[in-house]
Amino acid sequence: GVQVTPASRVTQRLGGEHRLLVCNAHQGFHPDAFAAAVGTLRGGGDCVLLVPALDGWAAYPDPDKARFAAHPRRLEDMHGAFVERLLRCWRPHPATRVVDPNRPFAVRLAAPSTAGFRLTENQRSAVTAVQRVALGHARRPLVLTADRGRGKSTVLGIAAARLLLGGLARVTVVAPHRAAAETLYRHAMSEAGLEPRAPGDVAIAGRRLAFRLPADCVSGAVAAPGLILVDEAAAIPVGVLERLLEVGNRLVFASTVHGYEGSGRGFDIRFRALLDQRMPQWRALHLFEALRWPPDDPLEDALNRAFLLDAELAPAPSGVTPVLERVDPAALAGQESLLRSTFALLVNAHYQTRPSDLRQLLDNPDIHLWLARHGNQVLGVLLACAEGDFDADTAQQVVSGRRRPRGHLLPQSLAVHAGLDQALGLRVLRVQRIAVHPQLRRRRFGRGLIEAAADWATRHGFDLLGCAFAADAELLAFWHASRFEAARLGTRVDPASAAHSLFMLRGLSRPGLGLVGQANRQFQQGLPWSLAASLSAIDGRLGALLLRGRVCDDLRLSTAEWLALARVASGVRQPATADSALWKALVAIAARGEAAPDRLAPLLARWLQHQAFDQVCRTYGLSGRRGLERCLRELLEQNPLCPASHG
């Protein structure tokens, strides 16, 4: 009767419950999978962890470390600080005991569940609150928060099924990925008396339970009628949630506060202000009763301490100037207060910080860390990873498509997708994460961290400082201010972030500066064409910012095109009869950087990205086709271009 589940499939077991859990760490101790599996264990049952001899576990070549052992690192190159700290947390904890495998010992099975599944009073109140959103007054969304194992997704699934069975025509579920909605769907189908179904469009009582990804929300694939349930909202960009507030009147946003899914703290801070502005009658409800174990469960406490799942961000002290310093991540494992403060800030600022991130921070020798700290309180953090420095033979295998060595995201992307082969041989320090305490933002602490990393990297022979992030206008402005230049914009939209990945670079050496100049010129030269093809759906404001500084010698206006623009500006000629001239003119005006991105955005969306008139007007709040053309005429009048020039 023992069910064996590999770590990669543990998420498929979520929502169920088990009387005993055994984890074989000899085959790899996967922190995310372990934390997830413990959440399915019923109170009274043992969690048994099979590990090497404790005095040698930290040095054990754990196969799980291969996930972040970048080429040419081997397992034995990885640190063991994560396990060393784990043992320090668990040895004295009342929830743990060490047993001798050579002597018989008994494990405890939780008592079998005889009453079947039952909601607690707290969860029943939550189901009622979700139903009230669907059936009561419109524009009163619910924000449902809970720690892991409190039945948040269960509540959503049961409420969805009851509403559909009661006559509601449609419930749409939005989640960062399909696995995140599996528990919701399992309980919805069970409540409706149907066989389990994977997340998708399914029928309940002839009515629709639909599933959508964040990218679908941006593209308009979320229908307004009915109820919209957003599960794991903390893992969805606030811009996508803002779009949902535009298309829906009945919404529930659910988020995990502490757990392996990611933290809801940053979501709470950023999203609360948006709700206050858009739908001020929103309500909040917190689930506090665990489904499968009693309050103050010692195993849950042991898990929270070991993986810092309960790391809380303390208020920032006023009037302090933090000290900027580079810290050895492995040494951080022995400074619990400093580690806890560091991780709390990372969790707060980034919506999917997982237990595996803690292991990578402590065990990966290619990770470098800078802190802005006041005593043991961390007020800013920059996490970076060393990449590149391939030998000529390996680089040739990469560009020929014969090898894709593990890691090295930035140089491999630039070489394979942008033709910048020389990036493989350069030493790159890629900023993975940067965070500043929310009470201290816009005080240049972030830039200070970047400069500290740049100075260190220059002294230690790095050629480039780089970053890659889900592109938006605000982040682009931050990195531009820190002297980074755009090098590549991914052609695919990430389903979870609903955005393209933007790669930016800053040169630190002569070869690095040369590559940055080449990469940025090449990127900007191709950008106008890409905006009409693979980038046709990006925000026009982002497009306007990326075009700034482009050299437009290849897009010179002829005398006839200049005359056409003058007549379009005066209203004598229709824009549709001067498409090529408008295309060149808008690129040139964006390149000069004098027109505000908000003003340029709808015009780029229409005449460069070829989006439909009604879509452009809806996205940018314009009053129909005439309103859009009036904006075009005003822009041309106020930004004149000379004959036979690019402006």
C-alpha positions, 0 to 999 in steps of 0.5 A: 500500500506504499505509494512512491512519488518522485520529487518532481511530481509531489505537487500532484499529491497536494490536496490529498492527505497521508498518514505517514510520510517517508522521504529518501534524501539519498536520492536527493533532498529537494526542499520544495518537494519536501515542504510540499509533501509535509503539508499533506501529512495528517496530525499524529503521523510521522515524517521520516527522513532517510539521510546519510550518516549525520556527520557526513550528510553535509558533504554528501554529493546530493543529486538535488544540487545538480539543479543549480551546479552550473557548468563546469561545476560538479556536485563535490564543488557545491557547499554543504552549508544548507544541510549544516544549518538544517541540522543545527535547527533540527537537532534540538527541536522537539519535533525531531528525533534521530533514530539508529537504522540498525535498531528496530523502531516504530513509526506512527501512523495517523489515525484513519479519517472516519468522518470523511472530509469536513470543512472547519468553521473558519473554512465554511465562513470563507466559502460563504464569503466567496459565494457572497462576492458572486451573488452580492453587490458587484465591485466588492472583491475578496482577498483571501490569505492563509498559511500553507495547509489551511485549505485556501484552494479547497475553499475556492474549489468548493465555492466554485462548484456550489455556485455553478450547481446553484445556477451561476453561468461561469467561474474562471480560475486564474493561476500562475500555472496549471499545477497551482490550480490542481487542488482547486479543481480536485475539490470542485469536481468532488463537490459536484460528484464528478470524476477528477479533471485537470485544470481546463474548461470543464462543465459542471451542471452544464455550466463552465469552470474555466482555467486561464494563465496570466498571459491570457488575462493580458491578451483578453481571454478572460471573460467578464461575466461570472466570478473570477478566482485568482489562486496564488495571486502573489505569484502573478504580477500586479499589472496582470491583477490590475488588468483583471480589475478592469475586466471583472466586477466579481473577483476573489484574490487568494494568496499564501502568506507563508509556504513553498508556493511563495510569499504573499507579503509583497503582494499584500503591500503592493496590491492593497493600495491598488484595491483601495484606489480601484475598488475601495469596498474590498474585504479581507479574510484570513484562514488560520485553522490547519486542515490536517494538524492541530494549532501550534503543531511542532512539525510545522514549526520545525519546517518554518524555522529550517526553511525560513517560511515564516521570515517576517520583515521588520519595520525599517529604522528611521534616519539610518544610513546602511553599511554596504558590504559583500557577504559570503553566502555560505558564511551567512548560514552561521549568522541566523539573525542576518540570514533571516533578515536577508531572506525576509527581504527577498521573500517580501520583494519577490513573489516566488521565493522557495526553500530551494532558493535558500539552498542555492544561496547557501550552497552555490559557490557561484552566488555572490551577495551584497547587503545594505545593513544596519546591525543585523537588520538587512535593508537592501540585498543584491544577489548575483551569479557568475556566468560565462568564461567558456573555453573556445571549444565549449563555446563553439559547441554552444553556437553550433547547437551541439551543447547547452551547458547547465546555467549561464542564462545570459551569455548563452541567450545572447549567443544563441538568440542574438548572434553575440557569440563573443558573450560566451567567452566573457566573464559575466556577473548576472544580478538575479535579485535586488531588493530594498526595504519598501519603506526605504525605496527611491533613496538610491540604496538599490543603485548603491548596491549595483555600484558596489557589485560593479566595483567588486566585479571590475576588480575581479576581472569580470567583463559585464554586469547583466540582468534579465527580468520580466520587462515593464517600463518602471523596471526598465527606467531603473536599470537605465538609470544604473547605466545598463543597456537593452541587449535582447527582448525575448520573443515569447511571453512567459505564461506566469509573468505575462511579459517578455524577458528583457536582457540588459548589460553594463560594460566593465572592461574594454571587451565588455563595453564593446559587446554592450555597444554592439548588442544595443545597436543591433537590438535597437536596429531590429526593434521597429520590425520586431514590434510588428511581429514577435513583439506586437503585443507588448505595452506601447510605453515599453516600446517607446522607452526601448526605442530611445536613442536609436540611430535612424539613418536607415529610416530617412524620410523622403521629401514626398514622405515629409509632405505626406506627414505634413498633410496628415498633421493638418487633417488634409490626408487620412493616416491610412494613406501614409502608413510607411511615412507614419511608421518611419516618423513614429520610430524617429520621434520615439528615438529622440526621446522628447515625447512622453511614453504615455503619449506615444504608446497608443500611436506605436500600438496602432502604426508600428504594432498594427493592433486593431483600432478598437483594441488600442482605444480600449487599452489606452482609454481613447474615445474611438478612432477619431480620438486616436487620429487626433492624438496622432495629428497633435504629436506630428504638429508638436514634433516636426520632422525635416524633409530628407531627414530622420529628425 
